[in-house]
Amino acid sequence: MRIVLGALALVVLLAGVAQGQPKPVIVVQSGEAATLDWHMHCDKNAHEPDRQIFDTLLRRDLKTLKLEGNLAESWRLLNETTWQFKLRRGIKFHNGEPLDAAAVKYSIERMLNPKQGAPGRTSIATIDHVDVVDASTVNVVTSKPFPLLPVRMSPGHCGTVGIVPPKYIEQVGDAGFAVKPVGSGPYKFVEWVKDERLVLEANRDYHRGAPAIERLVFRPVPELTTRVAALLSGQADLVSDVPPDQMAKIKASGVARTEVSTLGGFVIMVKITNYLMPGPWQDARVRRAINYAIDMDTIIKTVLEGHGHVLGVPLEREAFGFNPAMKWWGYDPERARALLREAGYANGFEMTLHAPNRRYMNDIEVMQAMAAMLGKVGIKANVQVWEQSVYTTKWRKRELLPAYMTAWGGAGVFDGDLLVNSLHSKSALAIHKNEALDKILEEAQGTNDPEKRRALYFKAQEIVFEDAPIIKAYQQAHIFGISNRLDWKPWIDNMLFLYDARLK
């Protein structure tokens, strides 16, 4: 019923704008955000609108991938542990509050505060304190060398610092900020009607110049076929995570096209616990057996129609520190059975694999294929599918045990430091512990020498191979469905950033 009501609401919305208002650009998403507080989510459906609302000190050049100034006009390393950022003068938040050094200090400290519970806190935990030098100069001091700090000050899916307005948050509180955010980005928040629409309007005072599109509307439409139907009927302009089997239909429609992006695509993995829930999965031999039992190459070829590639570690192939020579778990069911016998589970066992409902490309079908392959070595895997809002809540509470599907976007980082987010035992919502891996990742995070860091990341991947804290990581391509009236190209992190979008 929700999907039907959503479609009706969309028709009403379009009828309203037809009476004299410019038609907005409509983005249909796979689900609704749980919060619009940049610091408090690692959720794609929240980050997509937040990317329009908020801004960061730095950003990446779309073509060269190099960092460049954004809210900060320059930055430099003063010594091994102190980074200085010089802010552009005169920038204000959408409510008129000045975006100054005090706001930068507040934003970083808010994200670092353990009581705040920011999911990406681990990514910047090396920051010791922040000093305000003057209204437009801030020094970020780390407890040890932290070469990735500038990257963490650029846009990202999680673990990056969006700059937020201190006075406004103090006025409305965290709960108020989560549903009515104020940022300094190219679009301003207008309204959020839960389960129906999130509306943003152009920030005419944006420091890079006003965006060309006046109004954006984000709509949650969980069902894949309904999202594609909305695109083909002209009721939507942009759809992400288009399933491969819908590409031909979109191309043949004459009203829309597809864009396939592979750089910086989501790394999908199934995390598996070794301590939060007792069971066979606590044994590393069993976890390795699970990996050997799954033919991920075939799953990508059939279920994803070739739009992806197998990884071993949850790290993109383009990332610094990825070891292309590493030999990961191939498809070897006999090896899987031998490991199960060795671990004392010759007769197999039963487990649950938790999957989201259309959060990632053909996610349910991928998990079902994995379960079928596990069944061939004696492991009865039951796939439990959850609606996205429920899935996110259970994920936050660490209730998706013993194994659940998740993803980590490169978010423009392209560095082995992403392993901290996904595998460090103190990272947000970790369900696996390995002290040796933690130590290696912490050492790499505090090493400025690139070759030493590379060697540490290689060592970390060897530990991952032995410990198997994940099941068959792979990187999916991103397929976007785009209305022919919209001129837009995907960004390197495959998150929607519509500042550069134009209407044809």
N, C-alpha and C positions, 0 to 999 in steps of 0.2 A: 504493500500500500504506500509506503514512503516514496518509492520510486515514481508511482503514478501521481501522487500529490506533488512531488517535485517537478514533474513534467508539466502539470497544470500551472504550477506557480511560475514556471519559466515562460509559458505562453502569456500569462497575465503580465509578467514583467516586460516582455517584448512589446505587448500591446500598449503598455504605458509609455514606453520610450518612443513609440511610433507617433504619438500625439505631439510632436514638436521637439522632443529631446533627441540629441544624438544617440544612436544605438551604441550601447557599451560593447566592449570586447568581453565575451563570456568564456570563461575557463571552466570546464567541468573536471572535477577531481574524483578520485576513487573513494574518497571519504572526507569527513569533516575534521578540522583541527580540534584538538582537545583544549588548546590554549594558543593565544597569539603573543605570548610573552617569549621573545627571542631566546632568552636565557633558559627557558624551562621546557624545552622539547628537543627531541631528535627525530621529529616526525616530518616526513615529506609534505604531507597535506597542510601542515602548519607553516613550514618553511617557505612554501611557494608564495603565499600572500605576505608573509613577514619580509621576504626579500624585497618586496616593493615598498614596504612601510619603513623599514630600518636601513641604517647605513653603517659602514665600518671605516676604520682609519685608512686602510689600504684596500686595493682590489687588484685583480689580475687583468693584464691586457689580453683580450680575447684571442688574438692571433699569435703573439709571442709567448704567452703564458707567464711573462715576467710581472713581478709586483710593481705597482705604480701607486702614487699618492691618490687619496680620495678625500676623506675628511682631514687627513693629515697631508700637508703639502710636501713634507720631507721627513725622513727618519734616519737615524744613524746609531751605530754601536759606540758608546762612549768608552766602555771597558768591557771585560769579559762577561760581566753580569748586569750591565746597565744599557738599556735602549732608550733613546730620546726621540720623541715625536713632536714635531712642530705642526700645530693645527692651522687650518685656513681660518682667517678671521671673518667674523660676521655671519657665520652659519647659525641658524636657529632651528629648534625643533618645531614641529607643526603647530604647537600651542604658543609659540613665540618665546619660549624659554631658550636662553643662550646655550649653544653647544660649545662648551669651553673645557679647559683642562680639568676642572672640578667634575664635570659630567663624565669625562673619560675615566677618571679615578673612581668615581662612584660605580660606573658600569663594570669595570674590572673587579673591584672589590665585591660587588654584589654577586657576580658569577663565582667568585672564589669562596664565598661564605658557605661553610658546610650546612648551616641551618637553612640556607636558601634551597639546597638540594638540586642545583643545576646539573643536568645529565652530562654536560660537557666539561664539568669542573676539572676532571683529571687531566685534560689536555693542556690546561694552563696552570696546573698545581705548582709548577716550578717558580711561578711568580711569588716573590717574597713580600714586596710592598710597592706602592705607587706614590711618587712624589710630584706635587704640583710646583713647578718652577715659577710659572707666571700664568696668566689667563690663557695663553696659547701654547704653552710648553709643558710637557709632562714627561717624567722619567719613569720607566718601568724597570724595577730592580728584581732580578731573579736570584734564587738561592744557589744556583750553579749555572754554568753556561747553558743557554737555551737557544740554539740556532733557529728553531722553528717559530720563535715568538712573532716575527713579522707576518708569517703565514697565518697565525692564529688571530691576527688583527685584520684579516681579509675575509670576504664572504665565505660562508661554509655551512654545511648541513648541520653540524653539531660540533661543539668544542671550539667555536670561534666567537669573538666578542663583538656583539652588536652594541652600539652606543645608545643608551636610554636616558630619559630625562629625570633627574633625581627629584626635583620639586613636584612634578606631576605624580610620580609614584608615591611619594610621601603623602600626597593629598588624597589619592584614590585607593592606595594600598595595592598589594600584589594581586588580589582577586579582581579589583577593578581594572588594573592594567592589563590583565590577561584577556579581558573581553572587550576593552576599549583602548587599544594601544595608541601611543603617540611616539613617533620616531622622527627622523629627519630625511627619509628616503624620498624617491620620486613620486610616491603616492601617499595620500592621507586616508586614514580610516574614516568611513562614513557611517556604516551600520553593519550589524551582524545579526541576522535572523537565523537562529539555530535550525539546522536541517533544511534550510532553504537557500540562503544567499549571504555572501559577504561582499560588501560594496566598498570600493576604494575610488578616490578621485585624484586627479592630477595635482601635484604640488607645484604651483606656479612659481614658487620661490626656490625651487631646487637648485643647489649650487652649481650643477652642471647644465642647467637650463631646463625648462619645463618639458615634460614628456609630450609626445605628439598625440597620444590617445588620452581622451578626457576622463573616461571612466572604465573601471574594470569590475567585473562581477565574477566571483568564484562560487561555484555550485557543487555540492556533494551529490554524486550519482554513483552509487556502489556498483551497479550492474554494468559490465563491460559493453554489452550489446546496446544498452540504452545510451551510453556515452557516445558510441560511434553513430547511433541513429540520430542523436542530437546534432552531431557535426554535419551529417549528410543532409539533414532537413533545414540547416541554417540556424538552428537554435543554439549552436555553440561554435566558437571560433578556434578553440585550442583544446586538445585532448592529449594527455601524456599516457604512457604505458599502453599504447595500442597493441592488441594481440596480433601476432604475425598473420593469422588467418583472416584478418580484416583488411590487410594492406591492399589487396587487389581490388576489393570493393570500393575503398576510398579513392584509389587512383582512377578507377573507371567512372567515378561519380560526376566528374567535371566541375564539382563545387569545392573540392578539397584535395589536399595532397598529403604525402607522408614525408617525414624527415627522419633518417636513421642516424643516430649518433653513437659512436663506440668509445670515444675518448672520455675518460672520467666516469664511465658507466657504473651503476651500483654494483658493488660486490655483495652477492647473496650468499648466505651461509646458514647452516643449521647449527646453533649452539647447543652443546650438551653438557650437563652438569656433572661434576665429580664429587660434590659434597652436600648439595642442598636437598637431595632426595636419595635415600638408600636404594641400591639396586645394582644389577650387573654393570651398568654404565660407569660405575666408579672405578672399574678396572680399565687401565689404558689399553690392554690387549683387546678388550671388547669394543672399545671405541675405534681402534684401528680396524677390527674385523668389520664393523659397520661400514667404514669407508671402503674397504676392499670389496664389499658386497654390492656396491652401487656403481653402475656403469653410467657415469655422468656424461660422457661423450655422446652416448646414444640418447640420453634424455635431452640434451641440447639440440641434437640433430632432429629429433622427432617432436618433442613437446614444444621446444622454442623455435623450431624450424630453422635452426642454424644461427639464430640471433644471440650469440653469446660464445663464451669459451671457458674451458675449465681452468681453475686456479687450484693451488694447494692451500696457500695461505690467504687470509682475507686482505689482500693488498693488490692494487691494480698492477698490471704488467708495466705500465708507464711510470710507476712510482720509483723514486730513488730508494735503493735498498732491496728491491725485488730481485730474487735470485732465479734467473731463467734456466739455470742448469740443475736446479733442485729436482730430484726424482720423487714425486709424490705418490700417494696411494693410487695405483691403477685399478682396473677392474680385474679382480682375481678371487672369484667365489671359493675356490679351493683353499686359498690362503686364509680367507675369512673363516671357513669352517674349522681349519686347523687352529686358528687363534681362539675360537670359541671353545674347542675341546680343551686346549691348553689352560684356558681360564676356568674350566669347570662347567661350561654351558653347552655341552654337546647336543642337548635336546632343545636348545634355544631358550627363548624367554619372550615375554610380552612387554611392549612399551608404547608410549603415546608420542606421536609427532604433532606438534601444534602448528597450525598454519593460519595466516590471515586470509580474509576473503577479498581477493583481488587487490592486494596491496602492491604486489610485484607481478611481472609478466608471467601469466599462467602459473601462479604460485601453487594453487591447489593441485593442478595436474602434475607439477614437478614433485610435490610431496607424495602424491598417490603412486607415482612411478617409483620413487624411492622405496615406499612401503612394499610394493610388489616385489622388488628386487631383494629386499631384506627377507621377505617370506621364503625365498628360494634357498636361504641358508639357515632357516629355522627360526628366524626372529619375526614374531607376529607384531607388526607395527600398525597401530590404529591412528588414522589421521583425524585429528580434531580441528574443525574449521570454526573460526570465530569472526563475527562482524568486527570491522576495524576499530570501532570505538571501544568495544569490549576487549579486543586483543591488546590495544594500547594500555588500558587500565591494568589488565592482568600482567602485561610485560613489566610495567612499572613496579608492580607488587611482587615480581619474581614468582609468579604462579604458573608459568608455562613450562612445566617440568614433566619429564627430564630433558626434553629437547624441543626447540622452537625455531622457526625460520625468522631471520632478520636480515638486515642489509646495512651496509656502511658505504656511504658515498664518499668519493675522494674529496668532494667539496673544494676542489682546486688546490688541495694540499700536495698531492703527488709525492709523498714521502713515507718512509717506513714508520714514521711516528704514528701513522694511523693504526698500527698494531696496538698501541697503547689504548686507544679508544675501544677496540674490539676484543682484546685479549687480556689486558692487565686486570688482575683480580680486584683492584680498587676502582676500576672504571665504572661508569654508570651502569647499574643493573647487571653487573657481572654474575655469572652463575658457575664459574670455574676458577679454580685456584692452582697456581703453579709458581712457587717462590723463585725458582731458577729463572723462569721466563720473566717474571716481574723485575728481577734484578738486572737482567740483560737490557730490557726495555728502558728502565730508569737510567742505566749507564749511557745508553745511546742518546736518550733525550738530553743528557747533560754534556754531550761531547761535540765540540765545535769542528774538530777535524773530520772532513767528509769521508775519507777512506777508513778511518777508525769506526765511524758510525755505520758505514756500509758493512764492515766485517761483523759488527755487533748485530745488525739486522739479519745477516746470513746465519749467524749462530742462533738467533731467535727462531728462524724458520726450521732449523734442525730440531729444536726443542718441540716446536709445534708438530713436526712429523712424528716424533716419538710419543708425545702426550695425547695427540688427537683431541683437542678441546672443541673441535668443530667437525661437522660432517660435510664433506665435498663442497668447498667454496667454489663459486663460479661468478663470472662477470657477465651481466646481461647487457645487450645493446638497448638503447632507449629509442622507442619508436613514437614519434609525435604525429598526431593528426592535426592538420592546420587548414583553416578556411582559406580559400583563394583570395579573400578580401584582406587577409592579414599578411604583412611583410615582416617575417620574424625568423631568426635562426637560433637553434639551441646554443646555450652557453657551454663552456668547458665542463662545468660540474653537473650539467643536465638538470639543473634546477631552473624553474621559470624565472627569468628576469626580463621584464617587459618594457624597461625604460627605452630601449632602442627600437621597439616595435613601431610599425607604421601601418596605417590603413592605405590600401592601394586605391 
